[in-house]
Amino acid sequence: MVSHSEPPKEDLSAVALEHTIDEANALINGTSDVPKIQELDASKLVVTLADPNARQVPDEATANAASETICTDHMVTVSYNVESGWGVPELKPYGPISLMPTASVLHYATECFEGLKVFRGFDGKLRLFRPNLNAKRLLMSTLRIALPGFDPVEVEKLIAKLVAVDGAKWLPKDRPGSFLYIRPAVIGTQPQLGVQAPKQALLFITVSFMPRMDSPAGGMRLHTNPEDMIRAWVGGFGYAKVGANYGPSLLATNEARARGFHQILWLYGKEAYCTEAGASNFFIVWRAKESEGGKLQLLTAPLDDKLILDGVTRRSVLELAKARLAGEVEVVERRYTIDEVIEADKEGRIVEAFAAGTAFFIAPVSQIHHRGTDVHIPLGENDSGVYTTKIKSWMKDIMYGNEQHEWGVVINEE
Ligand SMILES: *Cc1c(COP(=O)(O)O)cnc(C)c1O
């Protein structure tokens, strides 16, 4: 008898994903047999400007104290339907969008998003930070939830156009060192109940204020997840920025907040591997065990099991550390458990820890609580460790134009 018990060699979720991207690209390149639909085309943009005097720009503190996110004067929208493809992109006054109560997104979480910032440099210039990576990730997330594909370069152009229009007023040159937050999103809008890939979608982009969250007083305090709640699982969609990852995480986050912590450190599996901190990637600087070489290491969870988000900040931290701390700090991406962290703490080997993501930027972590055990991490001078501070200032220099670098994409303003 032939046995079929051997597991398939390939990772099926990866295969499925690549398959869809291939199909989408074939469509975009016009090399598919599928009838050619209208591709997303930023050059077709139709602009309707708001009255520039209708709204005044609040100062940062007032804007961030509001219970509603304060957006700039304009937004971009592009609608899609399966018959005609992507419609004409519009740049128009910021305001409500209208959906039927039966819209796919409201029932089946056909939503994904991105988050990036636009910076007003100390040289007066407006910059995006590696926006090509956000646009590509938006495509990946979009395809993961069966929404229509697009050429990410077109999304990048729409983002650039929107900040070019709103930059001068909302991120004025007399506020160097400031930023605004850009939120592109894609939703399924088809007004039909039934679990199916929506035949209509909407891509929209807003620009808004967002509080600075990179230096919580006394450092960020993390609480591990309750044993019966996980954020992501192998074969799931933790690697995609889909809305479905976030709503279900809020209960654990609320419980952690009630206990005086800021975010959940999400663990995975019976081994309790450390994965992410809230919606940020998580890093530890520690000294490896003597038996393992005793080197100073910058450690973070790997991407290959698809549990965590491939953060732009994460990638940048790793690339900068490899380039600029070579010989001093070894960069390690591997699975590691909370027990290893607790053991390192007992042996006095933990040097620093931080959370990294667009929203939190690089936020020093001072404490991890795991089922009755506390790990206290030294914060160092000015509440930020030496390496945390170094990496953060390199990134800031690129974002705000103190260092000319290909990651800082200058926007020509209107
Ligand atoms: C957005 C996000 C991050 C950070 O990604 P960046 O590209 O650095 O902003 C990390 N983890 C999760 C779960 C996220 O949603």
The ligand as an SDF file (V2000), in Angstrom:
LIG
                    3D

 15 15  0  0  0  0  0  0  0  0999 V2000
    2.3800   48.2210   11.5290 C   0  0  0  0  0  0  0  0  0  0  0  0
    2.8840   47.1380   12.4230 C   0  0  0  0  0  0  0  0  0  0  0  0
    4.2450   47.0370   12.7760 C   0  0  0  0  0  0  0  0  0  0  0  0
    5.2620   48.0700   12.4130 C   0  0  0  0  0  0  0  0  0  0  0  0
    5.4960   48.1680   11.0460 O   0  0  0  0  0  0  0  0  0  0  0  0
    6.1810   49.4980   10.4890 P   0  0  0  0  0  0  0  0  0  0  0  0
    6.2340   49.2640    9.0200 O   0  0  0  0  0  0  0  0  0  0  0  0
    7.5040   49.5890   11.1030 O   0  0  0  0  0  0  0  0  0  0  0  0
    5.2880   50.6120   10.8750 O   0  0  0  0  0  0  0  0  0  0  0  0
    4.6420   45.9330   13.5190 C   0  0  0  0  0  0  0  0  0  0  0  0
    3.7640   45.0060   13.9230 N   0  0  0  0  0  0  0  0  0  0  0  0
    2.4470   45.0680   13.6240 C   0  0  0  0  0  0  0  0  0  0  0  0
    1.5350   44.0250   14.0870 C   0  0  0  0  0  0  0  0  0  0  0  0
    1.9700   46.1620   12.8740 C   0  0  0  0  0  0  0  0  0  0  0  0
    0.6790   46.2520   12.6060 O   0  0  0  0  0  0  0  0  0  0  0  0
  1  2  1  0
  2  3  1  0
  2 14  2  0
  3  4  1  0
  3 10  2  0
  4  5  1  0
  5  6  1  0
  6  7  2  0
  6  8  1  0
  6  9  1  0
 10 11  1  0
 11 12  2  0
 12 13  1  0
 12 14  1  0
 14 15  1  0
M  END
$$$$
